[in-house]
Amino acid sequence: MVKTKLRCAGASDPGRARRNNEDAFHLDAERGIFLVVDGIGGQAAGEKAAEIAIGRVRARLERQTGTAEQRIREAIAVANNEILRAARGNPEWEGMACVLTVAVLENGSAVVGHVGDSRLYHIRRGEIRKITHDHSPVGEREDAGELSEAEAMRHPRRNEVFRDVGSAEHAPDDADFIEIERIAFEPDSALLLCSDGLSDQVASGEIRRAVERNAGEPERAAGELIEAANRAGGKDNVTVVLVEGEAFTAPRETTAEARAPHVFAGRAAFFLLGIALALAGAWFSRSYWTPPPAAFAPRVLVAGNEGAFASIAAAMAAARPGDTVEVPGGEYREQVHLKSGVTLRSRVPREAVLRAAPLSREAAVIAEDVKDARIAGFNIRADQQMPLAAGILLRNSSVEVDDVDVGGAAVGIEIRGGSAVLRANAIHDCSSEGVLILGAAAPWLSHNEIRRNKGAGLAARDGARPVLWGNVFEKNAVELPPDMPLETVRERNVFLEPAARPARPGRGAAAEGRK
């Protein structure tokens, strides 16, 4: 539980040398979750690895079961194995992986999980301390005192790492995989998470001064740090997440120095020369001018009678990536379109009920070409008076569906392409399939309850390759691709009745699933 009031911001920039950005970040001040990921693999592969890591780590940490240390270990291990599975199934992603650093704040402390060479710094009272250890040959030598910070930053092997997330299968407690540490997070301190695009270009002392100079304005600090990395060469993507305690301020001497006029008295003779040099430098570097990087703090937008937005659709229209649309309990008759980077959640799980929109029999929730979206905690209901063709329809989208109850629709959840994650949902009593997966889709389904659907409880067709783990099937069959091993599916999932056994397509799967 987070007791300290926080100020936080995040920013990411591709840098000067690269067109694409394989970095990603996530911050959730309400839950105290902060994450920076640096993708490995080049172009689409690195970006995909970062996307998977953000989604899996975030989803596990938001389920607050177990200690923070256990949750972090499980989150990183799940992300690791999912990245590896995705790479094996897609030749264009071969070799993709990532490095990451995550911090979970609770009760005056920060639990830090780390793999690779991204970093977390602790800043307090004019001092900066590196908490994480770089899992790299150069980083080990720097931590051992064999190389100075400046020597390590210039070392030709700086970019090599010997630990990553995604290149080999791992369990949460594997040795030499995840570094975990718990540190104090005082109200007058700050935490900075960053990719090596910052730490390889900007020395820790300069990082500290930039954060302190902008104390109380983390957005400005994040932007200034990225500008500093780009001024130093911008050789890599650069991402920062800054978290300030409620009492974090610049040290007294720094504040006094910034305000005292006499500091600049001895430099008056060089003023005109400095201006001239600055103008000349600006002119000759004009081709490198770029807009300032985006920095923002996420918002919670409340829809319905208790919020500023009359409908869920209105709140979603106003949301930007990183925001959460929260819906109080009650019944809502509207069609909801998910949005990239936005979380839609019921304030109390299963108390926000979605029904068919007036004059519409289509899906209650639709995502089309959406990335990094999430829906959690809703109750989606259909009946003869208010039928639904589907409870949730996902087309070519990367969406997490968590703790949603879908009942009475024609199809519970329909997935057409993309990389959806279905976790801890209840899908039941549908007139056709419970979960229908079509085309080149490889969704992850874990710990769902799929019961009493009149067609197949789950049907994977036209090349779909779902991953099934810990799901419960009752009174409906599972229609799998011919080359998926049935024994593995049986071992990893629960079939409560013989009638709910896996079935090959084209052999009466729906009929076999009825009782």
RODO-2510 file (C-alpha; in nm, 4 decimals, decimal comma):
residues 515
     n   res          X          Y          Z
     1     m     0,0000     0,0000     0,0000
     2     v     0,1347     0,3462    -0,0894
     3     k     0,1113     0,5883     0,2021
     4     t     0,3441     0,8612     0,0796
     5     k     0,1917     1,1229    -0,1489
     6     l     0,3801     1,1150    -0,4751
     7     r     0,4691     1,3420    -0,7618
     8     c     0,5753     1,1474    -1,0681
     9     a     0,6308     1,1741    -1,4410
    10     g     0,7757     0,9697    -1,7242
    11     a     0,9185     1,0530    -2,0642
    12     s     1,0743     0,8637    -2,3540
    13     d     1,2550     0,9758    -2,6678
    14     p     1,4158     0,7857    -2,9594
    15     g     1,7366     0,9893    -2,9331
    16     r     1,9456     1,1376    -3,2128
    17     a     2,0737     0,8231    -3,3811
    18     r     1,7632     0,6032    -3,4026
    19     r     1,4286     0,6467    -3,5714
    20     n     1,2369     0,3901    -3,3687
    21     n     1,1973     0,3715    -2,9918
    22     e     1,2373     0,0294    -2,8320
    23     d     1,2034     0,1709    -2,4794
    24     a     0,8775     0,1756    -2,2852
    25     f     0,7641     0,2776    -1,9403
    26     h     0,4667     0,2486    -1,7065
    27     l     0,3811     0,4459    -1,3957
    28     d     0,0882     0,4012    -1,1587
    29     a     0,1079     0,6309    -0,8586
    30     e    -0,2138     0,4949    -0,7130
    31     r    -0,0732     0,1430    -0,6810
    32     g     0,2892     0,2505    -0,6442
    33     i     0,4111     0,0668    -0,9571
    34     f     0,6893     0,2161    -1,1717
    35     l     0,8631     0,0397    -1,4614
    36     v     1,1196     0,1111    -1,7344
    37     v     1,1870    -0,1410    -2,0133
    38     d     1,4564    -0,1319    -2,2828
    39     g     1,3837    -0,3654    -2,5759
    40     i     1,6539    -0,5714    -2,7478
    41     g     1,6331    -0,7098    -3,0985
    42     g     1,6053    -0,4144    -3,3302
    43     q     1,3059    -0,2445    -3,4889
    44     a     0,9798    -0,4344    -3,4380
    45     a     1,1368    -0,7120    -3,2280
    46     g     1,2687    -0,4857    -2,9529
    47     e     0,9475    -0,2873    -2,9444
    48     k     0,7452    -0,6091    -2,9213
    49     a     0,9563    -0,7394    -2,6340
    50     a     0,9064    -0,4127    -2,4455
    51     e     0,5326    -0,4222    -2,5162
    52     i     0,4991    -0,7764    -2,3802
    53     a     0,7074    -0,6948    -2,0732
    54     i     0,5009    -0,3885    -1,9857
    55     g     0,1762    -0,5813    -2,0200
    56     r     0,2755    -0,8912    -1,8249
    57     v     0,4597    -0,7144    -1,5432
    58     r     0,1852    -0,4610    -1,4999
    59     a    -0,0923    -0,7217    -1,4919
    60     r     0,0769    -0,9355    -1,2265
    61     l     0,1725    -0,6454    -1,0025
    62     e    -0,1801    -0,5078    -1,0083
    63     r    -0,3032    -0,8335    -0,8528
    64     q    -0,1849    -0,7669    -0,5003
    65     t    -0,1530    -1,1248    -0,3825
    66     g     0,1674    -1,2314    -0,2112
    67     t     0,4549    -1,0120    -0,1006
    68     a     0,5910    -0,7415    -0,3271
    69     e     0,9061    -0,9474    -0,3754
    70     q     0,7031    -1,2531    -0,4837
    71     r     0,4877    -1,0466    -0,7181
    72     i     0,7904    -0,8881    -0,8848
    73     r     0,9647    -1,2232    -0,9332
    74     e     0,6510    -1,3813    -1,0795
    75     a     0,5813    -1,0789    -1,3017
    76     i     0,9286    -1,0747    -1,4555
    77     a     0,9322    -1,4532    -1,5029
    78     v     0,5928    -1,4479    -1,6773
    79     a     0,7135    -1,1663    -1,9044
    80     n     1,0346    -1,3551    -1,9769
    81     n     0,8608    -1,6761    -2,0820
    82     e     0,5973    -1,4973    -2,2871
    83     i     0,8635    -1,3027    -2,4809
    84     l     1,0482    -1,6271    -2,5477
    85     r     0,7281    -1,8001    -2,6627
    86     a     0,6375    -1,5116    -2,8929
    87     a     0,9864    -1,5088    -3,0462
    88     r     0,9748    -1,8819    -3,1137
    89     g     0,6405    -1,8448    -3,2880
    90     n     0,7376    -1,5501    -3,5102
    91     p     1,0586    -1,5654    -3,7175
    92     e     1,0715    -1,1868    -3,7499
    93     w     1,0995    -1,1589    -3,3706
    94     e     1,3776    -1,4137    -3,3317
    95     g     1,6307    -1,3077    -3,0701
    96     m     1,4141    -1,0387    -2,9118
    97     a     1,4472    -0,9708    -2,5392
    98     c     1,4608    -0,6741    -2,3037
    99     v     1,6139    -0,5418    -1,9849
   100     l     1,4014    -0,3777    -1,7191
   101     t     1,3855    -0,2141    -1,3783
   102     v     1,0683    -0,2016    -1,1687
   103     a     0,9907    -0,0437    -0,8320
   104     v     0,6887    -0,1155    -0,6119
   105     l     0,6304     0,1314    -0,3288
   106     e     0,4672     0,0203    -0,0057
   107     n     0,4721     0,1414     0,3543
   108     g     0,7708     0,3720     0,3274
   109     s     0,9867     0,1391     0,1237
   110     a     1,0573     0,0561    -0,2383
   111     v     1,0981    -0,3022    -0,3575
   112     v     1,3168    -0,2988    -0,6682
   113     g     1,3306    -0,5751    -0,9292
   114     h     1,5979    -0,5593    -1,1951
   115     v     1,7442    -0,7514    -1,4893
   116     g     2,0063    -0,6034    -1,7231
   117     d     2,1560    -0,2552    -1,7428
   118     s     1,8647    -0,0186    -1,6952
   119     r     1,8971     0,1542    -1,3575
   120     l     1,7331     0,2891    -1,0450
   121     y     1,8854     0,5818    -0,8543
   122     h     1,7917     0,7039    -0,5054
   123     i     1,8303     1,0813    -0,4584
   124     r     1,8196     1,2481    -0,1175
   125     r     1,9763     1,5476     0,0570
   126     g     2,2185     1,6339    -0,2191
   127     e     2,3335     1,2753    -0,2768
   128     i     2,2597     1,0202    -0,5491
   129     r     2,3032     0,6452    -0,5011
   130     k     2,2782     0,3759    -0,7675
   131     i     2,0657     0,0940    -0,6249
   132     t     2,0737    -0,1567    -0,9095
   133     h     2,3792    -0,3362    -1,0457
   134     d     2,4440    -0,3460    -1,4182
   135     h     2,4381    -0,7086    -1,5327
   136     s     2,7145    -0,6507    -1,7836
   137     p     3,0918    -0,6977    -1,8033
   138     v     3,1563    -0,3243    -1,7880
   139     g     2,8964    -0,2717    -1,5152
   140     e     3,0548    -0,5337    -1,2928
   141     r     3,3941    -0,3666    -1,3267
   142     e     3,2419    -0,0276    -1,2484
   143     d     3,0624    -0,1625    -0,9401
   144     a     3,3880    -0,3263    -0,8259
   145     g     3,5757     0,0044    -0,8563
   146     e     3,7965    -0,1153    -1,1409
   147     l     3,6517     0,1495    -1,3740
   148     s     3,5397     0,5020    -1,2934
   149     e     3,1949     0,6138    -1,4000
   150     a     3,3470     0,8183    -1,6830
   151     e     3,5610     0,5246    -1,8019
   152     a     3,2600     0,2920    -1,7961
   153     m     3,0512     0,5404    -1,9955
   154     r     3,3204     0,5513    -2,2675
   155     h     3,3976     0,1762    -2,2714
   156     p     3,3497     0,0105    -2,6155
   157     r     3,1735    -0,2899    -2,4562
   158     r     2,9300    -0,0727    -2,2634
   159     n     2,6223    -0,2120    -2,4411
   160     e     2,6880    -0,5794    -2,3653
   161     v     2,4675    -0,7524    -2,1055
   162     f     2,4779    -1,1061    -1,9662
   163     r     2,1273    -1,1056    -1,8187
   164     d     1,8081    -1,0225    -2,0037
   165     v     1,4366    -1,0953    -2,0055
   166     g     1,3293    -1,3244    -2,2879
   167     s     1,6283    -1,5130    -2,4300
   168     a     1,5925    -1,8288    -2,2162
   169     e     1,3182    -1,9856    -2,0083
   170     h     1,3188    -1,8977    -1,6371
   171     a     1,1276    -1,9651    -1,3174
   172     p     1,0677    -1,6849    -1,0637
   173     d     1,3312    -1,8112    -0,8181
   174     d     1,6048    -1,9011    -1,0662
   175     a     1,9486    -1,8045    -0,9457
   176     d     2,1358    -1,5307    -1,1339
   177     f     1,8214    -1,4014    -1,2980
   178     i     1,6239    -1,1369    -1,1065
   179     e     1,7938    -0,8953    -0,8685
   180     i     1,5600    -0,7929    -0,5825
   181     e     1,6278    -0,5303    -0,3181
   182     r     1,4126    -0,3414    -0,0681
   183     i     1,5219     0,0127     0,0221
   184     a     1,3748     0,2939     0,2282
   185     f     1,1727     0,5510     0,0352
   186     e     1,1589     0,8594     0,2524
   187     p     0,9121     1,1445     0,1916
   188     d     1,2084     1,3769     0,1211
   189     s     1,3670     1,1480    -0,1375
   190     a     1,3221     1,0710    -0,5068
   191     l     1,3654     0,7629    -0,7239
   192     l     1,4800     0,7773    -1,0839
   193     l     1,4373     0,4758    -1,3130
   194     c     1,6068     0,5045    -1,6519
   195     s     1,7275     0,3148    -1,9551
   196     d     2,0964     0,3138    -2,0430
   197     g     2,0263     0,5817    -2,3014
   198     l     2,0464     0,8225    -2,0084
   199     s     2,3098     0,6612    -1,7856
   200     d     2,5527     0,6036    -2,0752
   201     q     2,5359     0,9711    -2,1754
   202     v     2,4803     1,1689    -1,8556
   203     a     2,6883     1,1300    -1,5388
   204     s     2,5104     1,0622    -1,2102
   205     g     2,6110     1,4001    -1,0656
   206     e     2,4476     1,5818    -1,3551
   207     i     2,1387     1,3613    -1,3184
   208     r     2,1126     1,4568    -0,9510
   209     r     2,1480     1,8276    -1,0219
   210     a     1,8789     1,8194    -1,2915
   211     v     1,6346     1,6416    -1,0595
   212     e     1,7064     1,8763    -0,7685
   213     r     1,6947     2,1855    -0,9865
   214     n     1,3389     2,0923    -1,0852
   215     a     1,2260     1,9589    -0,7479
   216     g     0,8471     1,9610    -0,7314
   217     e     0,8163     1,9583    -1,1111
   218     p     0,9003     1,6027    -1,2205
   219     e     0,7757     1,6659    -1,5763
   220     r     1,0367     1,9384    -1,6231
   221     a     1,3070     1,7236    -1,4681
   222     a     1,2254     1,4318    -1,7002
   223     g     1,2350     1,6577    -2,0041
   224     e     1,5640     1,8178    -1,8985
   225     l     1,7296     1,4783    -1,8490
   226     i     1,6284     1,3603    -2,1952
   227     e     1,7529     1,6853    -2,3468
   228     a     2,0854     1,6343    -2,1658
   229     a     2,1194     1,2820    -2,3087
   230     n     2,0478     1,4094    -2,6586
   231     r     2,2952     1,6969    -2,6214
   232     a     2,5590     1,4412    -2,5219
   233     g     2,5046     1,2509    -2,8457
   234     g     2,1672     1,0774    -2,8115
   235     k     2,3163     0,7479    -2,9290
   236     d     2,0297     0,5383    -2,7947
   237     n     1,6648     0,5595    -2,6975
   238     v     1,6330     0,7324    -2,3622
   239     t     1,3583     0,6848    -2,1049
   240     v     1,3167     0,8172    -1,7521
   241     v     1,0563     0,7748    -1,4784
   242     l     1,0904     1,0085    -1,1807
   243     v     0,9081     0,9570    -0,8497
   244     e     0,9257     1,2252    -0,5794
   245     g     0,8130     1,1950    -0,2200
   246     e     0,5829     1,4700    -0,0933
   247     a     0,8670     1,6465     0,0926
   248     f     1,1357     1,6190    -0,1763
   249     t     1,3068     1,9545    -0,2349
   250     a     1,6424     2,0758    -0,3585
   251     p     1,9156     2,0914    -0,0898
   252     r     1,9391     2,4299     0,0751
   253     e     2,2753     2,5189    -0,0744
   254     t     2,1523     2,4359    -0,4251
   255     t     1,8460     2,6574    -0,3821
   256     a     2,0522     2,9394    -0,2371
   257     e     2,3047     2,9172    -0,5181
   258     a     2,0292     2,9332    -0,7769
   259     r     1,8879     3,2494    -0,6201
   260     a     2,2001     3,4416    -0,5154
   261     p     2,2987     3,7137    -0,7656
   262     h     2,6584     3,7266    -0,6485
   263     v     2,7307     3,3819    -0,7894
   264     f     2,7420     3,5305    -1,1357
   265     a     2,9357     3,8473    -1,0498
   266     g     3,2745     3,6962    -1,1262
   267     r     3,1547     3,5878    -1,4685
   268     a     3,0348     3,9227    -1,5977
   269     a     3,3389     3,9653    -1,8229
   270     f     3,2475     3,6503    -2,0125
   271     f     2,8789     3,7281    -2,0563
   272     l     2,8911     3,8674    -2,4107
   273     l     3,1315     3,5985    -2,5228
   274     g     2,8992     3,3317    -2,3819
   275     i     2,6020     3,4776    -2,5645
   276     a     2,7936     3,4827    -2,8922
   277     l     2,9107     3,1246    -2,8533
   278     a     2,5613     3,0116    -2,7611
   279     l     2,4106     3,1758    -3,0682
   280     a     2,6765     3,0270    -3,2928
   281     g     2,6269     2,6805    -3,1431
   282     a     2,2514     2,7064    -3,1815
   283     w     2,2855     2,8059    -3,5465
   284     f     2,5236     2,5260    -3,6421
   285     s     2,3229     2,2624    -3,4501
   286     r     1,9868     2,3724    -3,5892
   287     s     1,9421     2,0445    -3,7791
   288     y     1,9279     1,8662    -3,4436
   289     w     1,6530     2,0792    -3,2937
   290     t     1,3577     1,8677    -3,1889
   291     p     1,0419     1,9378    -2,9915
   292     p     1,0712     1,8689    -2,6180
   293     p     0,9916     1,5088    -2,5210
   294     a     0,6444     1,4339    -2,3950
   295     a     0,6156     1,4061    -2,0179
   296     f     0,2963     1,3485    -1,8281
   297     a     0,1413     1,2201    -1,5109
   298     p    -0,1349     0,9610    -1,5566
   299     r    -0,4902     1,0521    -1,4634
   300     v    -0,7942     0,8651    -1,3352
   301     l    -1,1091     0,9744    -1,5225
   302     v    -1,4329     0,8779    -1,3492
   303     a    -1,7394     0,8079    -1,5640
   304     g    -2,1051     0,7902    -1,4627
   305     n    -2,3097     0,9746    -1,2033
   306     e    -2,0153     1,0073    -0,9629
   307     g    -1,7663     1,1436    -1,2151
   308     a    -1,6931     1,4331    -1,4432
   309     f    -1,8018     1,2359    -1,7505
   310     a    -2,1619     1,1411    -1,8151
   311     s    -2,0739     0,8225    -2,0031
   312     i    -1,7914     0,5751    -2,0404
   313     a    -1,7552     0,6802    -2,4050
   314     a    -1,7034     1,0438    -2,3038
   315     a    -1,4339     0,9507    -2,0543
   316     m    -1,2603     0,7265    -2,3086
   317     a    -1,2639     1,0077    -2,5644
   318     a    -1,0846     1,2361    -2,3170
   319     a    -0,8320     0,9746    -2,2035
   320     r    -0,4746     0,9723    -2,3247
   321     p    -0,2203     0,6860    -2,3087
   322     g    -0,1369     0,6032    -1,9489
   323     d    -0,4749     0,7162    -1,8131
   324     t    -0,7335     0,5013    -1,6379
   325     v    -1,1082     0,5321    -1,6901
   326     e    -1,2813     0,4206    -1,3714
   327     v    -1,6480     0,3219    -1,3681
   328     p    -1,8525     0,3069    -1,0452
   329     g    -2,1058     0,0308    -0,9880
   330     g    -2,4300     0,0425    -1,1859
   331     e    -2,5762    -0,0559    -1,5210
   332     y    -2,4497     0,1023    -1,8422
   333     r    -2,6210     0,0618    -2,1798
   334     e    -2,3573     0,1802    -2,4237
   335     q    -2,1037     0,0347    -2,6604
   336     v    -1,7478     0,0890    -2,5387
   337     h    -1,4496     0,1291    -2,7721
   338     l    -1,1119     0,0652    -2,6093
   339     k    -0,8250     0,3041    -2,6711
   340     s    -0,4506     0,2467    -2,7037
   341     g    -0,2640     0,2799    -2,3754
   342     v    -0,5799     0,3338    -2,1680
   343     t    -0,7069     0,1136    -1,8852
   344     l    -1,0828     0,0745    -1,8392
   345     r    -1,1789    -0,0711    -1,5032
   346     s    -1,4773    -0,1197    -1,2775
   347     r    -1,4197     0,0566    -0,9461
   348     v    -1,5464    -0,2525    -0,7645
   349     p    -1,4918    -0,5774    -0,9585
   350     r    -1,8082    -0,7045    -1,1297
   351     e    -2,0288    -0,4175    -1,0041
   352     a    -2,0190    -0,2141    -1,3271
   353     v    -2,2593    -0,3931    -1,5648
   354     l    -2,2427    -0,3431    -1,9419
   355     r    -2,5462    -0,4323    -2,1509
   356     a    -2,6321    -0,3880    -2,5162
   357     a    -2,6466    -0,0301    -2,6362
   358     p    -2,9897     0,0875    -2,7544
   359     l    -3,0647    -0,0306    -3,1110
   360     s    -2,7393    -0,2247    -3,1209
   361     r    -2,6847    -0,5982    -3,1056
   362     e    -2,3110    -0,5850    -3,1702
   363     a    -2,0370    -0,6372    -2,9141
   364     a    -2,0541    -0,4534    -2,5840
   365     v    -1,6783    -0,3829    -2,5948
   366     i    -1,4776    -0,3375    -2,9162
   367     a    -1,1055    -0,2892    -2,9802
   368     e    -0,9792    -0,2366    -3,3351
   369     d    -0,6067    -0,1870    -3,4027
   370     v    -0,5543    -0,0956    -3,0386
   371     k    -0,2246    -0,1388    -2,8517
   372     d    -0,1537    -0,1744    -2,4800
   373     a    -0,5132    -0,1380    -2,3619
   374     r    -0,6728    -0,3103    -2,0644
   375     i    -1,0243    -0,3783    -1,9398
   376     a    -1,0781    -0,5145    -1,5899
   377     g    -1,3566    -0,6010    -1,3498
   378     f    -1,6667    -0,5560    -1,5678
   379     n    -1,9821    -0,7654    -1,5784
   380     i    -2,1086    -0,8005    -1,9373
   381     r    -2,4618    -0,9332    -1,9662
   382     a    -2,6912    -1,0272    -2,2551
   383     d    -3,0365    -1,1850    -2,2649
   384     q    -3,3256    -1,2266    -2,5079
   385     q    -3,4398    -0,8692    -2,4590
   386     m    -3,0882    -0,7249    -2,5004
   387     p    -2,8879    -0,9718    -2,7119
   388     l    -2,5202    -0,9300    -2,7991
   389     a    -2,3353    -1,0830    -3,0942
   390     a    -2,0264    -1,0813    -2,8692
   391     g    -1,9427    -0,9652    -2,5218
   392     i    -1,5962    -0,8449    -2,6255
   393     l    -1,4607    -0,8205    -2,9814
   394     l    -1,0851    -0,7709    -3,0325
   395     r    -0,9548    -0,7119    -3,3863
   396     n    -0,5782    -0,6908    -3,4457
   397     s    -0,5295    -0,5559    -3,0970
   398     s    -0,3019    -0,5966    -2,7969
   399     v    -0,5479    -0,5944    -2,5057
   400     e    -0,5521    -0,7439    -2,1562
   401     v    -0,8892    -0,8652    -2,0304
   402     d    -0,8806    -0,9303    -1,6559
   403     d    -1,1493    -1,0407    -1,4088
   404     v    -1,4388    -0,9834    -1,6497
   405     d    -1,7625    -1,1842    -1,6319
   406     v    -1,9293    -1,2416    -1,9702
   407     g    -2,2621    -1,4222    -1,9799
   408     g    -2,5453    -1,4842    -2,2243
   409     a    -2,3897    -1,3416    -2,5424
   410     a    -2,3747    -1,5309    -2,8706
   411     v    -1,9922    -1,5391    -2,8425
   412     g    -1,8335    -1,4471    -2,5123
   413     i    -1,4999    -1,3099    -2,6338
   414     e    -1,3985    -1,3062    -3,0005
   415     i    -1,0328    -1,2516    -3,0947
   416     r    -0,9311    -1,1840    -3,4555
   417     g    -0,5525    -1,1464    -3,4795
   418     g    -0,3406    -0,9519    -3,2352
   419     s    -0,1902    -1,0596    -2,9021
   420     a    -0,4636    -1,0534    -2,6403
   421     v    -0,4279    -1,1730    -2,2816
   422     l    -0,7319    -1,3212    -2,1047
   423     r    -0,6756    -1,3666    -1,7336
   424     a    -0,9084    -1,4706    -1,4473
   425     n    -1,2303    -1,4145    -1,6448
   426     a    -1,5607    -1,6025    -1,6277
   427     i    -1,7149    -1,6802    -1,9697
   428     h    -2,0340    -1,8790    -1,9478
   429     d    -2,3784    -1,9629    -2,0836
   430     c    -2,3147    -1,8265    -2,4334
   431     s    -2,5303    -1,9542    -2,7204
   432     s    -2,2243    -2,0287    -2,9354
   433     e    -1,8515    -2,0248    -2,8451
   434     g    -1,7274    -1,8994    -2,5127
   435     v    -1,3953    -1,7845    -2,6613
   436     l    -1,3543    -1,7773    -3,0399
   437     i    -1,0026    -1,7202    -3,1782
   438     l    -0,9573    -1,6681    -3,5518
   439     g    -0,6630    -1,6059    -3,7830
   440     a    -0,3024    -1,5340    -3,6928
   441     a    -0,3668    -1,4793    -3,3241
   442     a    -0,1626    -1,6167    -3,0352
   443     p    -0,3472    -1,5033    -2,7219
   444     w    -0,2507    -1,6028    -2,3701
   445     l    -0,5386    -1,7491    -2,1627
   446     s    -0,4707    -1,8205    -1,7978
   447     h    -0,6949    -1,9051    -1,5018
   448     n    -1,0230    -1,8369    -1,6790
   449     e    -1,3444    -2,0239    -1,6006
   450     i    -1,5196    -2,1290    -1,9231
   451     r    -1,8458    -2,3051    -1,8454
   452     r    -2,1699    -2,4205    -2,0046
   453     n    -2,1286    -2,2552    -2,3443
   454     k    -2,3468    -2,4282    -2,6033
   455     g    -2,0805    -2,4280    -2,8712
   456     a    -1,7149    -2,4990    -2,7937
   457     g    -1,5963    -2,3377    -2,4740
   458     l    -1,2896    -2,2390    -2,6716
   459     a    -1,2416    -2,2661    -3,0478
   460     a    -0,9094    -2,1829    -3,2204
   461     r    -0,9450    -2,1739    -3,5995
   462     d    -0,7742    -2,0521    -3,9171
   463     g    -0,4207    -2,0709    -3,7806
   464     a    -0,4825    -1,9410    -3,4281
   465     r    -0,2296    -2,0612    -3,1664
   466     p    -0,3528    -1,9890    -2,8135
   467     v    -0,1481    -2,0587    -2,5005
   468     l    -0,3669    -2,2194    -2,2322
   469     w    -0,2644    -2,2328    -1,8681
   470     g    -0,4684    -2,3001    -1,5540
   471     n    -0,8092    -2,2596    -1,7199
   472     v    -1,1177    -2,4454    -1,5994
   473     f    -1,3522    -2,5971    -1,8602
   474     e    -1,6918    -2,7373    -1,7652
   475     k    -1,9695    -2,8713    -1,9894
   476     n    -1,8127    -2,7440    -2,3096
   477     a    -1,5412    -2,8735    -2,5405
   478     v    -1,2146    -2,7189    -2,6510
   479     e    -1,1506    -2,7043    -3,0263
   480     l    -0,7762    -2,6986    -3,0901
   481     p    -0,5564    -2,6862    -3,4009
   482     p    -0,4602    -3,0384    -3,5148
   483     d    -0,0934    -2,9950    -3,4227
   484     m    -0,1472    -2,8745    -3,0651
   485     p    -0,0570    -3,1550    -2,8210
   486     l    -0,3694    -3,2549    -2,6308
   487     e    -0,1771    -3,4089    -2,3423
   488     t    -0,0030    -3,0809    -2,2718
   489     v    -0,3352    -2,8977    -2,2740
   490     r    -0,4804    -3,1508    -2,0314
   491     e    -0,1814    -3,1230    -1,7997
   492     r    -0,1921    -2,7443    -1,7831
   493     n    -0,5686    -2,6936    -1,7540
   494     v    -0,8630    -2,8405    -1,5640
   495     f    -1,1440    -3,0356    -1,7316
   496     l    -1,4098    -3,0986    -1,4700
   497     e    -1,6153    -3,3511    -1,6697
   498     p    -1,5316    -3,6035    -1,9380
   499     a    -1,7665    -3,4162    -2,1711
   500     a    -1,5399    -3,1101    -2,1481
   501     r    -1,2377    -3,2810    -2,3026
   502     p    -1,0320    -3,1236    -2,5821
   503     a    -1,1762    -3,1986    -2,9243
   504     r    -1,0260    -3,1837    -3,2730
   505     p    -1,1926    -2,9382    -3,5110
   506     g    -1,4460    -3,0796    -3,7506
   507     r    -1,5385    -3,3714    -3,5285
   508     g    -1,8464    -3,2429    -3,3555
   509     a    -1,6692    -3,0416    -3,0876
   510     a    -1,9774    -2,8467    -2,9917
   511     a    -2,1879    -3,1602    -2,9666
   512     e    -1,9226    -3,3380    -2,7594
   513     g    -1,9234    -3,0494    -2,5141
   514     r    -2,2933    -3,0712    -2,4311
   515     k    -2,4354    -3,2669    -2,1448
***
